Every structure is written in structure tokens, then in C-alpha cells.
């Protein structure tokens, strides 16, 4: 696997009020686990988060691999 250049999915356009309650919760979750910082998105961080989320599913399912 390479930690080279990758394309980050673009966010939907709109305001904070246009986000769903679940999207609000995810943003707040990232703020909490990053101690209020604004961490840079990297392939390594995306893979690590996906692995954690997949491990919590309990059904052994895996998400699509991240480049």
C-alpha cells in the first residue's frame, strides 16, 4: 500500500444547519478524539479509522480498501 496522493471525497455544499444530526455527531466525535484540533486527512488515518469501525461491526465484514 502506498501513502501517496489520494482524492478526498468532497463534502456536500451547504451550511451546518443542512447537515443531519448524525453528521453533526460525527464532526463532534472527531473534535473530541482529536482534542479540538483539526487533524489532516491522510491515507494512514483513513485506513486506521476504517479498521476500527469494521472491528466494531462484529459481523466480520470489511469495507472497501482505501488506496
Protein Blocks (a to p, Z undefined) as FASTA:
>chain_A
ZZbdcddddddeddfklpcfklmmmmmmmmmmnnopacdddfklmmmmmmmmmmmnonop
acdddZZ
